[in-house]
Amino acid sequence: MTTTITSNSFSTISSTSTSISTSTSISTSISTLILVLTIVIALPQISYSQDFDYSQFYNNPTYYNPANVGLTTGLKSRLNYRRQWTGLSGDYHTYSFSADVAERSLPGAGGIGIIANQSRAGKGVLKTNTIGIMPSVRIPISKNTIFQLGALASIVTQQLNWDNLVFSDQLDPRWGNVYPTAFTGASRDKVVFPDFAFGGVFQFKGNNDLEGTLGAAVHHITTPNQSFFEVVAKLPRKYVYNLDFIITIREDQGYYSKRQGFKLNPGIMVQHQSSMMLYTLGMNIYMSHVYLGLWYKNQTLEYDEFSTFTAMAGINVPFNEESRIKVMYSYEMNINAMHNFTGPSHEISLVFEFDDIGLINKKGGSNFMAPRQRSNSPIECSPF
């Protein structure tokens, strides 16, 4: 279905079947029109876009902070899909793939990772693709604490599909979209620019029952120009701060054991980009290979403003003691009745973890699939 840009002359549309079809197309694309115009056309000199956000940020850690690359041992691969604001005809679809592998054989090495993201808004009218590489370094501080630094270097492509836009001067009251438009469009339909991010993570292990992570990152360091017009519209820097804990009540004793694991993972994340502040706090629970979580998100510290609740459920399926797959689904709903017209959001994450895969073997030979040399260091924290 195309996105239709119309005038105020809806009343001139006749009641014939053809006109009804045209009117339906117009009606179902109003929300998409508002979205696209806000981002692309309306006030391009001062209109900034914000990065897309995931409810399951804990299942996409390198997207928010490249210092998370190689934070825990082994190889990890993540697939994330989010459909946001399903009540709108031009809802958001975002996809993310990331993979990172830890390295402990080389002094100072944390790991290396890759990431690829795509977002589609307004039925594909506006599409954004990102692909990047993420190295990290690991700095032991004490017996129970480490510090990691990570960077992201990426290429971003933003594209407008003008063929999906229909303007009011193209519409005939009876026959629908039959005329050419006088709208000249933007000066370009594709923007490509480099983008960079940098972050740090402090991880500590108080004892066998308590682990914690404190992180901070800055994205879009060079504030690249993303305008489709002959004006400057810089992508503002985004700052991300997070704090979370893993509290182990009972260790996992194996998939078939009667003594199954029980862990708590409370956390908080704050994002700041341009004039936007986003606060997220909540907790996940892991019990007998099942995940449950409840998270609250708000753009202000006032409850009656824009806010959402997210409920998450998932399962951890081990292949063996060294590898597993995690499948999680979350449902996000608006609390404020004024924003219920956007509809709920859905998100699915697939996480593959292989603890025994390393980047370089102990003898120094390059072997991506080499068995990881186990470290007895107490600073090696376990993933949730």
C-alpha positions as CSV (number, residue, x, y, z in Angstrom):
1,M,0.0,0.0,0.0
2,T,1.3,3.5,-0.9
3,T,1.6,6.4,1.5
4,T,-0.9,9.1,0.4
5,I,-0.3,12.9,1.0
6,T,-3.6,14.6,0.7
7,S,-5.2,18.0,0.9
8,N,-8.4,19.0,2.9
9,S,-10.7,18.2,0.0
10,F,-11.7,14.7,1.2
11,S,-15.4,15.7,1.0
12,T,-15.1,16.0,-2.8
13,I,-14.6,12.3,-3.1
14,S,-17.7,10.7,-4.5
15,S,-19.4,7.6,-3.0
16,T,-18.6,5.3,-5.9
17,S,-16.8,2.1,-5.2
18,T,-13.6,3.5,-6.8
19,S,-13.7,6.5,-4.6
20,I,-14.4,4.5,-1.5
21,S,-11.3,2.4,-2.3
22,T,-9.3,5.6,-2.7
23,S,-10.6,7.1,0.5
24,T,-9.7,3.9,2.4
25,S,-6.2,4.1,1.1
26,I,-6.0,7.7,2.2
27,S,-7.4,6.9,5.6
28,T,-5.1,4.0,6.4
29,S,-2.0,6.0,5.4
30,I,-2.6,9.1,7.6
31,S,-0.4,7.8,10.5
32,T,2.4,6.9,8.1
33,L,2.1,10.3,6.5
34,I,2.5,12.0,9.8
35,L,5.5,9.9,10.7
36,V,7.3,10.4,7.4
37,L,6.6,14.1,7.2
38,T,7.9,14.6,10.7
39,I,11.1,12.9,10.0
40,V,11.8,13.8,6.4
41,I,10.0,17.0,5.4
42,A,8.8,19.1,8.4
43,L,11.4,21.5,9.7
44,P,14.5,19.6,8.4
45,Q,16.9,22.2,9.8
46,I,15.9,21.5,13.4
47,S,14.2,18.1,13.2
48,Y,16.5,15.4,14.8
49,S,15.8,11.7,14.7
50,Q,16.5,9.5,17.7
51,D,17.9,6.0,17.5
52,F,15.5,3.1,17.7
53,D,15.4,1.3,21.0
54,Y,14.9,-2.3,22.1
55,S,12.8,-3.5,25.0
56,Q,15.2,-6.4,25.5
57,F,18.3,-4.2,25.6
58,Y,20.0,-6.9,27.8
59,N,19.8,-9.2,24.8
60,N,21.5,-6.7,22.5
61,P,24.3,-5.3,24.7
62,T,26.8,-4.4,22.0
63,Y,24.3,-2.2,20.3
64,Y,24.2,0.0,23.3
65,N,27.8,-0.2,24.4
66,P,30.7,-1.7,22.2
67,A,32.7,-2.3,25.4
68,N,30.4,-5.3,26.0
69,V,32.2,-7.1,23.2
70,G,34.0,-10.2,24.7
71,L,32.9,-9.3,28.2
72,T,32.1,-12.9,29.0
73,T,34.0,-15.9,27.5
74,G,33.2,-17.7,24.3
75,L,31.3,-16.8,21.1
76,K,27.9,-15.2,21.2
77,S,25.5,-14.5,18.3
78,R,22.2,-12.5,18.7
79,L,19.2,-11.9,16.4
80,N,16.7,-9.3,17.5
81,Y,13.4,-8.3,15.8
82,R,11.1,-5.5,17.0
83,R,7.7,-4.4,15.6
84,Q,6.9,-1.1,17.2
85,W,3.5,0.8,17.4
86,T,1.4,-1.9,15.7
87,G,-1.7,0.4,15.9
88,L,-0.2,2.6,13.2
89,S,-0.4,1.6,9.5
90,G,3.2,2.8,9.1
91,D,4.7,1.0,12.1
92,Y,8.4,0.5,12.7
93,H,10.2,-2.7,12.0
94,T,13.7,-3.0,13.3
95,Y,16.2,-5.9,12.9
96,S,19.6,-6.5,14.5
97,F,22.3,-9.1,14.2
98,S,25.5,-9.1,16.3
99,A,28.2,-11.5,17.1
100,D,31.3,-11.2,19.3
101,V,34.0,-13.6,20.5
102,A,36.2,-13.1,23.6
103,E,39.9,-13.5,23.7
104,R,41.9,-14.1,26.8
105,S,45.2,-15.4,25.4
106,L,46.5,-12.1,24.2
107,P,47.4,-9.5,26.9
108,G,44.9,-6.7,27.0
109,A,42.6,-8.3,24.4
110,G,38.9,-8.2,25.2
111,G,37.4,-9.5,21.9
112,I,36.1,-8.5,18.5
113,G,32.5,-8.3,17.2
114,I,30.4,-7.3,14.3
115,I,26.9,-5.7,14.1
116,A,24.3,-5.1,11.5
117,N,21.0,-3.2,12.0
118,Q,18.1,-2.2,9.8
119,S,15.0,-0.2,10.5
120,R,12.0,0.4,8.3
121,A,9.4,3.1,8.9
122,G,6.2,4.1,7.0
123,K,5.9,0.8,5.1
124,G,9.4,1.0,3.9
125,V,9.3,4.7,2.9
126,L,12.3,5.4,5.2
127,K,14.9,2.7,5.6
128,T,18.1,2.8,7.6
129,N,20.9,0.2,7.4
130,T,24.0,0.0,9.6
131,I,27.0,-2.4,9.5
132,G,30.0,-2.1,11.8
133,I,33.0,-3.7,13.5
134,M,33.7,-3.6,17.2
135,P,37.0,-4.3,18.9
136,S,37.5,-4.2,22.7
137,V,40.4,-4.2,25.2
138,R,40.4,-5.7,28.7
139,I,42.1,-4.1,31.6
140,P,42.3,-6.2,34.9
141,I,42.1,-3.8,37.9
142,S,42.2,-6.3,40.8
143,K,41.5,-9.9,41.6
144,N,37.7,-9.3,41.4
145,T,37.3,-6.4,39.0
146,I,38.0,-5.6,35.4
147,F,37.5,-2.7,33.0
148,Q,36.8,-2.9,29.3
149,L,37.0,-0.3,26.6
150,G,35.3,-0.8,23.2
151,A,34.7,1.1,20.0
152,L,32.4,0.9,17.0
153,A,33.2,2.0,13.5
154,S,30.2,1.6,11.1
155,I,28.7,2.8,7.8
156,V,25.1,4.0,7.9
157,T,22.9,4.2,4.8
158,Q,19.5,6.0,4.9
159,Q,17.2,5.7,2.0
160,L,13.8,7.3,1.0
161,N,11.5,5.4,-1.3
162,W,9.7,8.2,-3.1
163,D,7.7,5.7,-5.2
164,N,5.6,4.8,-2.1
165,L,4.5,8.4,-1.6
166,V,1.3,9.7,-3.3
167,F,0.5,13.5,-3.1
168,S,-2.9,15.2,-3.2
169,D,-2.3,16.6,-6.7
170,Q,-2.1,13.1,-8.0
171,L,-5.6,12.1,-6.9
172,D,-8.8,12.3,-8.9
173,P,-12.0,12.3,-6.8
174,R,-13.4,9.4,-8.9
175,W,-10.4,7.5,-10.4
176,G,-7.9,7.8,-7.6
177,N,-4.1,8.1,-8.3
178,V,-4.0,9.1,-12.0
179,Y,-2.0,12.4,-12.2
180,P,1.7,13.2,-12.0
181,T,2.8,15.3,-9.1
182,A,4.4,18.7,-9.1
183,F,6.3,17.9,-5.9
184,T,10.0,17.9,-6.7
185,G,11.1,15.9,-3.7
186,A,14.3,16.0,-1.8
187,S,17.7,16.7,-3.4
188,R,18.7,13.1,-2.8
189,D,17.0,9.9,-1.9
190,K,20.1,8.2,-0.3
191,V,22.5,9.3,2.4
192,V,25.6,7.4,3.4
193,F,27.9,8.4,6.2
194,P,30.5,6.9,8.7
195,D,29.5,6.7,12.3
196,F,31.5,6.0,15.5
197,A,30.8,5.0,19.1
198,F,33.0,4.5,22.2
199,G,32.2,3.0,25.6
200,G,33.5,1.6,28.8
201,V,32.3,-1.2,31.2
202,F,33.4,-1.8,34.8
203,Q,32.6,-5.3,36.0
204,F,33.0,-6.7,39.5
205,K,32.4,-9.9,41.3
206,G,31.8,-9.5,45.0
207,N,31.4,-13.2,45.7
208,N,30.0,-16.3,44.0
209,D,26.5,-14.9,44.6
210,L,26.8,-11.3,43.4
211,E,28.1,-9.8,40.2
212,G,27.7,-6.3,38.8
213,T,28.2,-4.3,35.7
214,L,28.4,-0.5,35.3
215,G,28.7,0.9,31.8
216,A,28.7,4.2,29.8
217,A,28.9,4.8,26.1
218,V,28.6,7.7,23.6
219,H,27.3,7.2,20.1
220,H,27.5,9.4,16.9
221,I,30.7,11.0,18.1
222,T,31.2,13.0,15.0
223,T,27.4,14.0,14.8
224,P,27.2,13.1,11.0
225,N,24.9,15.0,8.7
226,Q,21.8,12.8,7.7
227,S,19.8,15.3,5.7
228,F,18.1,14.5,2.4
229,F,17.8,18.2,1.7
230,E,20.4,21.0,1.1
231,V,20.4,21.8,4.8
232,V,22.4,20.4,7.7
233,A,20.6,18.0,10.0
234,K,23.2,16.4,12.2
235,L,22.5,13.2,14.1
236,P,22.9,14.2,17.8
237,R,25.2,12.3,20.1
238,K,23.5,9.6,22.3
239,Y,24.8,8.9,25.8
240,V,23.9,5.5,27.4
241,Y,24.4,4.6,31.0
242,N,23.6,1.3,32.6
243,L,23.9,-0.6,36.0
244,D,22.8,-4.1,36.6
245,F,23.4,-7.0,39.0
246,I,23.3,-10.8,38.8
247,I,22.2,-12.3,42.1
248,T,22.6,-16.0,42.2
249,I,20.2,-17.8,44.6
250,R,21.0,-21.2,43.3
251,E,23.5,-22.4,40.7
252,D,22.4,-24.4,37.7
253,Q,23.4,-28.1,38.1
254,G,22.7,-29.3,34.6
255,Y,19.7,-29.6,32.3
256,Y,18.5,-32.9,33.7
257,S,19.3,-32.2,37.3
258,K,16.6,-31.8,39.9
259,R,18.5,-28.8,41.3
260,Q,17.9,-26.1,38.7
261,G,19.3,-22.6,38.8
262,F,17.6,-19.5,40.2
263,K,19.0,-16.0,39.5
264,L,17.8,-12.4,39.7
265,N,19.0,-9.7,37.3
266,P,17.8,-6.2,38.3
267,G,19.0,-3.2,36.3
268,I,18.6,0.3,35.1
269,M,19.4,2.1,31.8
270,V,19.4,5.8,31.0
271,Q,19.7,7.2,27.4
272,H,20.1,10.8,26.6
273,Q,20.0,12.1,23.0
274,S,19.3,15.7,22.0
275,S,16.3,16.7,24.2
276,M,15.2,13.1,24.8
277,M,15.7,11.3,28.1
278,L,14.7,7.7,28.3
279,Y,14.7,5.8,31.6
280,T,14.3,2.0,31.8
281,L,14.3,0.0,35.0
282,G,13.1,-3.5,36.0
283,M,14.3,-7.0,36.6
284,N,14.6,-10.4,34.9
285,I,14.3,-13.7,36.8
286,Y,15.9,-17.0,35.7
287,M,14.4,-20.2,37.2
288,S,14.6,-23.8,35.9
289,H,15.6,-22.6,32.4
290,V,12.7,-20.2,32.2
291,Y,13.1,-16.4,31.9
292,L,10.5,-13.9,33.2
293,G,10.9,-10.1,33.3
294,L,9.1,-6.9,33.9
295,W,10.4,-3.5,32.9
296,Y,9.2,0.1,33.2
297,K,10.2,2.8,30.6
298,N,9.5,6.5,30.7
299,Q,10.8,9.7,29.0
300,T,10.5,11.6,32.2
301,L,10.6,10.9,35.9
302,E,6.8,11.7,36.1
303,Y,4.5,8.7,36.0
304,D,1.7,10.5,34.2
305,E,3.9,11.3,31.2
306,F,4.7,8.9,28.3
307,S,5.5,5.5,29.9
308,T,5.3,1.8,29.1
309,F,5.4,-1.5,30.8
310,T,7.2,-4.5,29.2
311,A,6.6,-8.1,30.1
312,M,9.1,-10.7,28.9
313,A,9.1,-14.5,28.9
314,G,11.7,-16.9,27.5
315,I,13.5,-20.2,27.7
316,N,17.1,-21.3,27.9
317,V,17.7,-24.6,26.0
318,P,21.2,-26.0,26.5
319,F,22.8,-28.1,23.7
320,N,25.4,-29.2,26.3
321,E,27.3,-27.7,29.2
322,E,29.2,-25.3,26.9
323,S,26.5,-24.2,24.5
324,R,22.9,-23.1,24.5
325,I,20.2,-21.1,22.8
326,K,18.0,-18.5,24.4
327,V,14.6,-17.6,23.0
328,M,12.7,-14.6,24.5
329,Y,9.6,-12.7,23.6
330,S,8.5,-9.3,25.1
331,Y,5.2,-7.4,24.9
332,E,5.3,-3.6,25.5
333,M,2.2,-1.6,26.2
334,N,1.5,2.1,26.8
335,I,0.3,3.1,30.2
336,N,-0.8,6.6,29.3
337,A,-4.2,6.5,27.6
338,M,-3.3,9.4,25.4
339,H,-0.7,7.3,23.6
340,N,-2.8,4.1,23.3
341,F,-3.5,4.9,19.7
342,T,0.0,3.8,18.8
343,G,-0.8,0.2,19.8
344,P,1.6,-2.3,21.6
345,S,5.0,-3.4,20.5
346,H,6.4,-6.9,20.1
347,E,10.0,-8.1,20.3
348,I,11.7,-11.4,19.7
349,S,15.3,-12.3,20.5
350,L,17.4,-15.4,19.7
351,V,20.7,-15.7,21.5
352,F,23.3,-18.4,20.7
353,E,26.2,-18.9,23.2
354,F,29.2,-21.2,22.7
355,D,31.5,-21.0,25.8
356,D,34.2,-23.3,24.4
357,I,34.9,-21.3,21.2
358,G,37.8,-18.8,21.2
359,L,39.5,-16.5,18.6
360,I,43.2,-17.6,19.1
361,N,44.4,-20.8,20.7
362,K,46.9,-20.8,23.6
363,K,49.9,-21.5,21.4
364,G,49.2,-18.3,19.4
365,G,48.0,-19.9,16.2
366,S,45.0,-18.3,14.6
367,N,42.1,-20.6,14.9
368,F,38.6,-19.2,15.2
369,M,37.1,-22.5,16.2
370,A,39.8,-23.4,18.6
371,P,38.6,-24.6,22.0
372,R,38.8,-21.8,24.5
373,Q,41.5,-22.0,27.1
374,R,39.6,-21.9,30.4
375,S,40.6,-19.1,32.8
376,N,40.5,-19.6,36.6
377,S,40.4,-15.9,37.2
378,P,37.7,-14.9,39.6
379,I,36.9,-11.8,37.4
380,E,35.3,-14.0,34.8
381,C,31.6,-13.3,35.4
382,S,28.9,-15.5,34.0
383,P,26.2,-14.3,31.6
384,F,22.6,-14.2,32.8
